[in-house]
């Protein structure tokens, strides 16, 4: 009898190997969650919350905070409490470089409309621009007491000022003031998202505050029972719902975009058992490799 494996056996071997190999590549629409405890960026299937694998680990940075993808350059930035802002390949998770490694707390980095990278710094109390190719400092964009996460919408840069207890809005290129507002006493702004004519601001210790995007009039707020450390906030490209990271429970909570009622208090499956900070869904920009999913990943996606 021939000792050569049959075609069917060879196929089974390949499938078994594929099932044992973690999915190495990030997909469009997948969700990425940072941790300031383990310094791991975990990847989840964007429309289910099912765990895939560890996308990447911090290199020079320590205490991961905000995560932001480039719209078209296939790169991603991860801010930190110390050690700089690490930059990775958005497909493979390979480290590219670290911005300002001696700069102290730099909560978030954004790819700017100027072609550079904006990074908020607590050490220098401002938002600074760096060269996206060399990592060299270019200029100060605007002063901010203690910038947390940031977001660019149109020609405006929205900055959550954690230490200053305000939301600051400046021109996304010039840095000229374009408005802003203070949050209530004891609240500490972490992150910002715009939705249906409102600005939603996640604040420690336990609330997401709502403001009119034009007048900045307070419109109320929402939370989940037992919240301790709400951090990142994002709108899902899959269902339009509001996703809020809560560090105390180590979970992502899902809320309806009109009624703000809680739809799911534990979206990450399984829970990471870790303190988590920020979430972002990978945008469509940049190359996405063809991949053959394992049977395990197929089951996770449709479970």
C-alpha positions in Angstrom: 0.0 0.0 0.0 1.3 3.5 -0.9 2.6 5.5 2.1 1.9 8.8 0.4 -0.9 10.7 2.1 -4.1 10.9 0.2 -5.4 14.3 -1.0 -8.2 14.1 1.6 -5.6 13.5 4.4 -3.5 16.4 3.2 -6.5 18.7 3.2 -7.3 17.7 6.8 -3.7 18.4 7.9 -3.8 21.8 6.4 -7.2 22.6 8.0 -5.8 21.4 11.4 -2.8 23.7 11.1 -5.0 26.6 10.1 -7.2 26.0 13.1 -4.2 26.1 15.5 -2.8 29.3 14.0 -4.1 32.7 15.4 -5.6 35.0 12.8 -2.6 37.2 12.0 -4.2 39.9 10.0 -6.5 42.7 11.0 -9.7 43.0 9.0 -11.8 46.1 8.0 -14.5 46.6 10.7 -12.7 44.6 13.3 -12.7 46.2 16.8 -9.4 46.9 18.7 -9.3 47.4 22.5 -6.3 48.8 24.4 -5.2 48.0 27.9 -3.2 50.2 30.3 -2.6 47.1 32.5 -1.3 44.4 30.1 -0.2 46.7 27.3 -1.9 44.5 24.8 -4.2 45.6 21.9 -6.8 42.9 21.5 -8.7 42.3 18.3 -12.4 41.4 18.2 -14.8 40.6 15.4 -16.5 44.0 14.8 -20.1 42.8 14.4 -20.1 40.2 17.2 -17.5 41.2 19.9 -16.0 37.7 19.7 -12.3 37.6 20.6 -9.8 36.9 17.8 -6.3 37.4 19.2 -3.8 39.8 20.6 -3.2 42.2 17.7 0.0 43.7 19.1 1.9 44.5 22.3 3.4 47.8 23.3 7.0 48.3 22.3 8.4 51.4 24.0 5.1 52.7 25.5 3.8 51.7 28.9 0.1 52.0 29.9 -1.9 52.0 26.7 -4.5 54.6 26.3 -6.1 55.9 23.0 -6.0 54.0 19.7 -6.5 55.6 16.3 -6.1 54.3 12.8 -5.1 56.3 9.8 -7.8 56.6 7.2 -5.7 55.5 4.3 -2.1 54.9 5.3 -2.5 51.4 6.9 -1.1 52.6 10.2 -2.4 52.8 13.8 -1.3 54.9 16.8 -1.5 53.9 20.4 -1.0 56.5 23.1 0.2 55.8 26.6 0.9 57.0 30.2 4.7 56.9 29.4 7.2 55.8 26.8 5.7 57.6 23.9 3.1 56.9 21.2 3.8 53.6 19.4 2.9 53.3 15.7 2.1 49.9 14.1 1.3 48.5 10.8 -2.5 48.3 10.8 -2.6 44.9 9.0 0.1 42.9 10.7 0.6 44.7 14.0 4.3 45.1 13.3 6.0 48.0 15.1 7.0 51.0 12.9 8.3 53.6 15.4 7.6 55.5 18.6 6.9 59.2 18.8 8.4 61.3 21.6 9.4 58.3 23.9 10.5 60.7 26.7 7.4 62.8 26.6 5.4 61.6 29.6 1.6 61.0 29.4 0.5 61.3 25.7 -3.0 59.9 25.7 -3.7 59.9 22.0 -2.2 60.4 18.6 -4.2 61.3 15.5 -3.2 61.4 11.8 -3.8 65.0 11.0 -5.1 66.7 7.8 -1.7 68.4 7.5 -0.1 65.0 6.8 1.6 65.0 10.2 0.6 63.3 13.5 -1.1 65.3 16.4 -0.2 64.1 19.9 -1.6 65.5 23.2 1.0 66.0 25.9 0.5 66.4 29.6 4.2 67.3 30.2 4.0 70.3 27.9 0.3 71.0 28.3 -0.5 71.2 24.6 -1.2 69.3 21.4 1.9 68.9 19.2 2.5 68.0 15.6 5.2 65.5 14.5 6.5 64.4 11.1 4.7 61.2 10.1 7.8 59.9 8.3 10.7 60.8 10.7 8.9 61.3 14.0 10.5 64.7 14.4 8.7 67.5 16.3 7.2 70.2 14.0 5.1 72.6 16.0 2.7 73.3 18.9 -0.9 73.1 17.5 -2.7 74.6 20.6 -2.4 74.7 24.4 -4.4 72.2 26.5 -4.0 71.6 30.2 -4.2 67.8 30.2 -5.3 66.4 26.8 -7.0 63.0 26.9 -8.5 61.5 23.7 -9.1 63.6 20.6 -11.2 63.5 17.4 -11.1 65.3 14.1 -14.5 66.0 12.4 -14.5 68.2 9.3 -12.2 71.2 10.0 -12.5 70.9 13.8 -10.2 69.2 16.3 -12.1 68.1 19.5 -10.0 67.6 22.6 -11.1 66.0 25.9 -9.2 68.0 28.5 -9.0 65.6 31.4 -7.1 67.8 33.8 -8.8 71.1 32.7 -12.3 69.5 32.9 -13.3 71.0 29.6 -13.8 70.0 26.0 -11.8 72.2 23.7 -12.5 72.7 20.0 -9.9 74.2 17.7 -9.3 74.5 13.9 -7.9 71.2 12.8 -5.0 72.8 10.9 -4.3 76.2 12.4 -5.2 75.3 16.0 -7.3 78.6 16.3 -10.0 78.4 19.0 -13.5 77.4 17.7 -15.5 76.9 20.9 -15.7 74.6 23.8 -17.3 74.0 27.2 -16.7 72.9 30.8 -18.1 69.7 32.3 -19.6 69.5 35.8 -17.4 69.5 38.9 -15.6 66.2 39.6 -16.1 65.0 36.0 -13.0 64.2 34.0 -13.4 64.0 30.2 -11.8 61.0 28.6 -13.1 60.7 25.0 -15.5 62.3 22.5 -17.7 61.3 19.7 -20.2 63.2 17.6 -23.6 61.7 16.9 -26.9 63.2 15.6 -26.0 66.8 16.2 -24.7 66.0 19.7 -21.2 65.8 21.3 -21.0 62.7 23.6 -18.2 62.9 26.2 -17.2 59.9 28.3 -16.2 61.1 31.8 -14.9 59.6 34.9 -16.1 58.6 37.3 -19.3 57.2 35.8 -21.1 58.9 33.0 -21.3 59.9 29.3 -22.5 63.5 29.0 -24.5 64.9 26.1 -24.1 68.4 24.6 -25.6 70.2 21.7 -22.9 70.3 19.0 -23.6 73.9 18.1 -24.7 75.7 21.2 -22.9 73.3 23.7 -26.1 73.3 25.9 -26.1 70.2 28.2 -28.7 67.6 27.2 -28.2 65.1 29.9 -26.3 61.9 30.2 -26.3 58.1 30.4 -24.4 55.3 32.1 -24.6 51.7 33.2 -25.1 50.6 36.9 -21.9 50.1 38.7 -19.6 52.0 36.3 -16.3 53.1 37.7 -14.0 54.1 34.8 -15.7 54.8 31.5 -13.0 55.6 28.9 -13.2 55.2 25.2 -16.4 55.8 23.2 -17.1 54.9 19.6 -19.9 54.5 17.1 -20.0 51.1 15.4 -19.9 51.1 11.6 -21.9 47.8 11.8 -25.0 48.8 13.7 -24.7 52.6 14.5 -24.8 51.9 18.2 -22.7 53.6 20.9 -19.8 51.5 22.3 -18.3 52.6 25.6 -15.2 51.0 27.3 -15.5 50.7 31.1 -12.2 49.9 32.7 -13.4 48.9 36.1 -15.4 45.9 34.8 -13.1 45.4 31.8 -16.0 45.4 29.4 -17.5 47.3 26.4 -21.1 48.4 26.9 -23.5 49.0 24.0 -26.2 51.8 24.0 -28.9 52.7 21.5 -28.1 55.9 19.5 -31.4 57.7 20.0 -32.8 56.5 23.3 -29.4 55.9 25.0 -30.8 52.8 26.6 -28.3 50.0 27.4 -28.5 47.2 24.9 -25.6 45.0 26.1 -23.4 45.4 29.3 -20.8 42.8 28.2 -20.1 43.0 24.5 -16.6 41.5 24.6 -16.8 37.7 24.4 -15.2 36.4 26.5 -14.4 39.2 28.8 -10.6 39.9 28.7 -10.2 39.8 32.5 -8.1 43.0 32.1 -8.4 46.7 32.6 -9.3 48.1 29.2 -9.2 51.7 27.9 -10.1 52.5 24.3 -11.9 51.0 21.3 -11.7 51.7 17.6 -13.1 49.9 14.6 -10.6 49.5 11.7 -11.6 51.7 8.8 -11.6 50.6 5.2 -8.5 52.6 4.1 -5.3 50.7 3.4 -4.6 47.2 2.0 -6.3 44.2 3.5 -4.8 40.8 2.7 -6.8 37.9 1.6 -6.9 35.3 4.3 -8.3 31.8 4.7 -10.3 31.7 8.0 -10.0 28.7 10.3 -13.1 26.7 11.3 -12.7 28.2 14.8 -12.8 31.8 13.5 -15.8 31.0 11.4 -17.6 29.6 14.5 -16.6 32.7 16.5 -17.9 35.1 13.8 -21.4 33.6 13.6 -21.8 32.2 17.1 
